[in-house]
Amino acid sequence: MIVIDVETSGTDPYKNSILSIGAIDFSKPKRQFYEECQIEKDREYTEEALNVNGFKKEDLTSPKKKTLENVLNEFFEWMKPVEDKTIGGHNVNFDAGFLNYSFKRYNINFSFGHRVLDTHSLVYASLLSRGLKIPLKNEKTNINSDYVFNYVGLPSEPKPHNALNGAKMEAEAISRLIFGRKLLNEYDNYDIPEYLSKI
């Protein structure tokens, strides 16, 4: 599995652009990928998106950054050794939608499949198995990423969001939810709640 998080210039892959990609090889978590890129020339950005990811307007067109095409090709090469390229994370369909659209746009012969592993479903199932109520908002589940991280004993995600940091925290959460064990050394100081511990 590849745990992925992307930061973008908005929420629409047809109008907006990927700005950074963070990924963890879940079977070999020391194998990590992170790159930032310029906004695509014909793409828009929203202030709301920049507030979330911390990119400034001048960052979007910085000549010091690679193009999205270059970053996607590097990411494609990085993924090649991973046997199981199932995508994992939190808002996985959002990330996969941007990546698959961008792969197609730049004629990179790859796309993530429809089947994903997401932390929302894992926490939802865990709550049900413990006989607890699902947190709701407007009669729909309200299990956001910070809820997931807190549920597994991690702090809320630092703001502004960073794609690699998001991928790391999501991978750590998946490990705790499935195996009841820690994955990355940087989260050693955060204990796993007893209800998730398999020891």
BELBEL-V11855 format. One line per field, one symbol per residue. burial: 1 if it has 24 or more other C-alpha atoms within 12 Angstrom, else 0. A space follows every 50 residues. Layout:
burial->???
This chain:
burial->11111111111010011111111111001001111111110001110011 00111000011000011110111011011001001111111111111111 11100000001100011111111101100000000000000011111111 1111101000111111111111111111001111001001110001000
